[in-house]
Amino acid sequence: MTLSGAPGSPTRRRLLAALPFAMLAPASAFGQREAAPYVPTPWPIVDAMLELAQVGRDDLLVDLGCGDGRLAVTAAKRFGARGYGVDINPELVSLANRNATEAGVADKVRFEQRDLFHTDLREATVLTLYLLPQIVVDLVPRILAQMPAGARVVSHDYGLSPWPPDRSIELDVPEKKAITGTPYTVLYLYLVPARLAGVWRLDLPAFLAPQPARLVITQDMLKSAATVTIGSRTAEVEEFVVHGDKVQMLLPPLVRGAMRPLLKGRARGGSLEGTLESAQGRGTWRASRIGSAPR
């Protein structure tokens, strides 16, 4: 294989980082969709992944392809989080459960032999991945469909394309060189966006709009957009941003006042609510879902 890029360049180092996986993976890994050969995550990277995800005691960390369970066990021991890991290899699952018992966190962490594509992610607030790149990409629709708004996903070395990361960090970890042939590491952090596509009733303060407005939101993993109807007039929302469970929108000049109202809020179940600022004053707003987005 010919590697492009100058020696030491990020492009060349990423290719080098991926090469050991191709050499280590058995043929069945490609024919039967095994997620990856067993390559243990070095301990400095375990710490960096948990810190990047800002794991806390209220979290449920799910590790797909958990190996010996070190990520979930460490999250429980250091931060008091709950943990759940799955692996296709029964020997690794047994080892992970033994490690949880030896660490004194078996009441917080469990591991099961399971296909990661059939693992329920609806309760996970943190998801950790160290898998082959195509498997990571194939997981994106399941992550976006199941995980709650604001949940964090940290992927080791491979991004969830085409979903853009909220943050990435690069590390050189000498311990990794013996495993993969390079110390180079990149970690990607993603915040799961609230699923807001649909038609909403938008209630604004009476000094802006005495009658409810209609908000129509369209959304995919790359962008979100919205239109608002107030009275008989409809216009595009000029700025509509979804970041985890947080929402921000700048309404067009369909409402009273010279300054466009800026709404900030959070998704809470089937509603949106928050505060606004406008030329007329400040107040609160709320939106309730009333239908699915028109196709």
C-alpha positions as CSV (number, residue, x, y, z in Angstrom):
1,M,0.0,0.0,0.0
2,T,1.3,3.5,-0.9
3,L,0.8,6.1,1.8
4,S,0.2,9.6,0.7
5,G,1.2,12.7,2.6
6,A,4.5,14.0,4.0
7,P,6.2,12.0,6.8
8,G,4.6,13.0,10.1
9,S,1.6,14.7,8.4
10,P,-1.8,14.1,10.0
11,T,-3.0,12.4,6.8
12,R,-0.1,9.9,6.7
13,R,-0.4,9.3,10.5
14,R,-4.1,8.5,10.2
15,L,-3.3,6.0,7.4
16,L,-0.6,4.4,9.5
17,A,-3.0,4.2,12.5
18,A,-5.5,2.3,10.4
19,L,-3.0,-0.1,8.8
20,P,-2.5,-2.4,11.9
21,F,-6.3,-3.1,12.0
22,A,-6.3,-4.3,8.4
23,M,-3.3,-6.6,9.2
24,L,-4.8,-7.9,12.4
25,A,-8.4,-8.5,11.3
26,P,-9.2,-12.1,10.3
27,A,-11.0,-12.7,7.0
28,S,-14.2,-13.4,9.0
29,A,-14.1,-9.8,10.3
30,F,-15.1,-8.7,6.8
31,G,-17.3,-11.5,5.8
32,Q,-19.4,-11.7,9.0
33,R,-19.3,-8.1,10.2
34,E,-17.2,-8.7,13.2
35,A,-16.7,-5.2,14.7
36,A,-12.9,-5.4,15.1
37,P,-10.1,-7.6,16.2
38,Y,-9.4,-7.4,19.9
39,V,-7.1,-4.5,20.4
40,P,-7.1,-3.3,24.0
41,T,-7.4,0.5,24.5
42,P,-4.3,1.7,26.3
43,W,-5.0,3.1,29.8
44,P,-4.1,6.7,29.0
45,I,-6.6,6.7,26.2
46,V,-9.2,5.2,28.5
47,D,-8.7,8.2,30.8
48,A,-8.8,10.6,27.9
49,M,-12.1,9.2,26.5
50,L,-13.8,9.3,29.8
51,E,-12.7,12.9,30.4
52,L,-13.7,14.0,26.9
53,A,-17.2,12.6,27.6
54,Q,-17.3,14.2,31.0
55,V,-18.6,11.0,32.6
56,G,-20.4,11.5,35.9
57,R,-22.3,9.4,38.5
58,D,-25.6,9.9,36.7
59,D,-24.4,8.4,33.4
60,L,-25.0,5.1,31.9
61,L,-21.9,4.3,29.7
62,V,-22.4,1.7,27.0
63,D,-19.3,0.3,25.4
64,L,-19.8,-1.5,22.1
65,G,-17.0,-4.1,21.5
66,C,-16.1,-3.9,25.2
67,G,-13.1,-6.3,25.2
68,D,-11.9,-6.7,28.7
69,G,-14.4,-4.1,30.0
70,R,-11.8,-1.5,31.0
71,L,-13.8,1.6,29.9
72,A,-17.0,0.7,31.7
73,V,-15.2,-0.6,34.8
74,T,-13.1,2.6,35.0
75,A,-16.1,4.8,34.5
76,A,-17.8,3.1,37.5
77,K,-14.8,3.0,39.7
78,R,-13.6,6.6,39.1
79,F,-16.8,8.4,38.5
80,G,-19.6,6.3,40.0
81,A,-21.2,5.8,36.6
82,R,-23.2,2.7,35.6
83,G,-21.8,0.7,32.7
84,Y,-22.9,-1.9,30.2
85,G,-20.7,-3.5,27.6
86,V,-21.2,-6.0,24.8
87,D,-18.8,-8.2,22.8
88,I,-19.2,-11.0,20.4
89,N,-16.4,-13.0,22.1
90,P,-17.7,-14.9,25.1
91,E,-14.2,-15.3,26.6
92,L,-13.8,-11.5,26.6
93,V,-17.3,-11.1,28.2
94,S,-16.3,-13.5,31.0
95,L,-13.0,-11.6,31.5
96,A,-14.8,-8.2,31.6
97,N,-17.3,-9.5,34.2
98,R,-14.4,-10.9,36.3
99,N,-12.6,-7.5,36.1
100,A,-15.8,-5.7,37.3
101,T,-16.0,-8.1,40.3
102,E,-12.3,-7.6,41.1
103,A,-12.7,-3.8,40.9
104,G,-15.7,-3.9,43.2
105,V,-18.1,-2.5,40.7
106,A,-20.1,-5.6,39.7
107,D,-23.2,-3.9,41.2
108,K,-22.8,-1.0,38.7
109,V,-21.4,-2.8,35.6
110,R,-22.4,-5.8,33.5
111,F,-21.2,-7.3,30.3
112,E,-23.0,-9.6,27.8
113,Q,-22.3,-11.5,24.7
114,R,-24.4,-9.6,22.1
115,D,-24.3,-8.3,18.5
116,L,-23.6,-4.6,18.9
117,F,-26.1,-3.8,16.1
118,H,-28.8,-5.3,18.2
119,T,-27.9,-3.5,21.4
120,D,-30.4,-1.1,22.8
121,L,-29.0,2.4,23.1
122,R,-32.1,4.2,24.4
123,E,-30.9,4.6,28.0
124,A,-27.2,5.3,27.2
125,T,-26.0,8.8,28.0
126,V,-22.4,8.0,27.0
127,L,-21.3,5.6,24.2
128,T,-17.7,4.6,23.6
129,L,-16.4,3.0,20.4
130,Y,-13.1,1.5,19.3
131,L,-14.2,-0.3,16.1
132,L,-13.3,-0.7,12.5
133,P,-14.1,2.5,10.5
134,Q,-17.0,1.1,8.4
135,I,-18.7,-0.4,11.5
136,V,-18.5,3.0,13.2
137,V,-20.2,4.6,10.2
138,D,-22.9,2.0,10.0
139,L,-23.8,2.6,13.6
140,V,-24.6,6.3,13.0
141,P,-28.3,5.8,12.1
142,R,-28.9,3.7,15.1
143,I,-27.2,6.2,17.4
144,L,-29.2,9.1,16.1
145,A,-32.5,7.2,16.2
146,Q,-32.1,5.8,19.7
147,M,-29.8,7.8,22.0
148,P,-31.3,10.6,24.0
149,A,-30.7,14.3,23.2
150,G,-27.4,15.5,24.7
151,A,-25.9,12.1,25.0
152,R,-22.2,11.9,24.3
153,V,-20.4,9.6,21.9
154,V,-16.6,9.2,21.9
155,S,-15.0,7.2,19.1
156,H,-11.4,6.2,19.2
157,D,-9.4,6.8,15.9
158,Y,-12.4,6.7,13.5
159,G,-15.0,9.4,13.0
160,L,-18.8,8.9,12.5
161,S,-18.8,10.1,8.9
162,P,-20.6,12.1,7.6
163,W,-21.7,13.3,11.1
164,P,-19.3,16.2,12.0
165,P,-17.8,15.9,15.5
166,D,-18.4,18.6,18.1
167,R,-14.8,18.3,19.2
168,S,-11.7,16.2,18.4
169,I,-8.4,15.8,20.2
170,E,-5.1,14.4,19.0
171,L,-2.8,12.5,21.3
172,D,0.5,10.7,21.1
173,V,0.4,7.6,23.4
174,P,3.6,5.6,23.5
175,E,1.9,2.6,24.9
176,K,-0.2,2.3,21.7
177,K,2.8,1.8,19.5
178,A,3.3,-1.8,20.6
179,I,-0.3,-2.5,19.7
180,T,-0.9,-0.6,16.5
181,G,2.5,0.4,15.3
182,T,2.0,4.2,16.0
183,P,1.5,6.3,19.1
184,Y,-0.9,8.6,17.1
185,T,-4.4,8.7,18.5
186,V,-7.4,10.9,17.7
187,L,-10.6,11.0,19.8
188,Y,-13.9,12.3,18.4
189,L,-16.7,13.7,20.5
190,Y,-20.3,13.9,19.3
191,L,-23.3,15.3,21.1
192,V,-26.5,13.5,20.0
193,P,-28.9,16.2,18.7
194,A,-32.5,16.3,19.9
195,R,-34.9,14.8,17.3
196,L,-37.1,17.8,16.5
197,A,-38.3,17.2,12.9
198,G,-42.0,17.9,12.9
199,V,-44.7,20.6,13.2
200,W,-44.8,22.5,16.5
201,R,-47.2,25.0,18.1
202,L,-45.0,27.9,19.2
203,D,-46.3,30.1,22.0
204,L,-44.6,33.5,22.3
205,P,-45.2,36.3,24.8
206,A,-48.3,38.3,23.9
207,F,-46.3,41.5,23.3
208,L,-44.7,39.7,20.3
209,A,-47.5,37.4,19.0
210,P,-50.9,37.3,20.7
211,Q,-51.8,34.1,18.8
212,P,-49.8,30.8,18.7
213,A,-47.3,30.5,15.8
214,R,-46.6,27.4,13.7
215,L,-43.0,26.1,13.6
216,V,-42.0,23.5,11.0
217,I,-38.6,21.8,11.7
218,T,-36.6,19.7,9.2
219,Q,-33.5,17.9,10.3
220,D,-30.8,15.5,9.4
221,M,-27.4,14.7,10.9
222,L,-25.7,17.5,9.1
223,K,-28.1,20.4,9.5
224,S,-31.4,21.6,10.9
225,A,-33.7,24.2,9.5
226,A,-37.1,25.7,10.3
227,T,-39.9,27.9,9.0
228,V,-42.3,29.9,11.2
229,T,-45.8,31.1,10.4
230,I,-47.3,34.0,12.3
231,G,-50.7,35.0,11.2
232,S,-50.8,34.7,7.5
233,R,-47.1,35.2,6.9
234,T,-44.4,32.4,6.7
235,A,-40.7,32.8,6.6
236,E,-37.5,30.9,7.1
237,V,-36.0,31.0,10.6
238,E,-32.8,32.8,9.9
239,E,-30.7,30.9,12.5
240,F,-31.8,27.5,13.8
241,V,-29.2,25.6,15.7
242,V,-29.6,22.3,17.6
243,H,-26.7,21.3,19.8
244,G,-27.4,18.3,21.9
245,D,-30.7,19.1,23.8
246,K,-30.1,22.9,23.3
247,V,-31.9,24.9,20.7
248,Q,-31.3,28.4,19.5
249,M,-33.3,30.3,16.8
250,L,-33.4,33.8,15.5
251,L,-36.9,34.6,14.3
252,P,-37.5,36.6,11.1
253,P,-39.1,40.0,11.3
254,L,-42.7,38.7,11.3
255,V,-43.3,39.8,14.8
256,R,-43.6,43.2,16.5
257,G,-40.4,45.1,17.2
258,A,-37.3,46.1,15.2
259,M,-35.0,43.6,16.7
260,R,-35.4,40.0,15.6
261,P,-36.4,37.8,18.6
262,L,-33.6,35.5,19.8
263,L,-34.9,32.3,21.4
264,K,-32.8,30.0,23.5
265,G,-34.0,26.8,25.1
266,R,-33.9,23.1,25.6
267,A,-35.8,20.1,24.4
268,R,-37.7,18.4,27.2
269,G,-39.5,15.3,26.0
270,G,-42.2,16.4,23.5
271,S,-41.7,20.1,24.2
272,L,-39.3,23.0,23.7
273,E,-39.0,25.8,26.2
274,G,-36.7,28.6,27.1
275,T,-36.2,32.4,27.2
276,L,-36.2,35.1,24.6
277,E,-34.8,38.5,24.0
278,S,-36.4,41.1,21.7
279,A,-36.7,44.9,21.2
280,Q,-40.0,44.7,23.1
281,G,-38.5,43.0,26.1
282,R,-37.6,39.6,27.5
283,G,-39.8,36.7,28.2
284,T,-40.3,32.9,27.9
285,W,-41.5,30.7,25.1
286,R,-42.7,27.2,24.6
287,A,-43.3,24.9,21.7
288,S,-45.3,21.7,21.6
289,R,-45.1,19.1,18.9
290,I,-48.4,18.7,17.0
291,G,-47.5,16.6,14.0
292,S,-44.8,15.1,11.8
293,A,-42.9,17.2,9.3
294,P,-44.5,17.4,5.9
295,R,-42.7,15.5,3.2
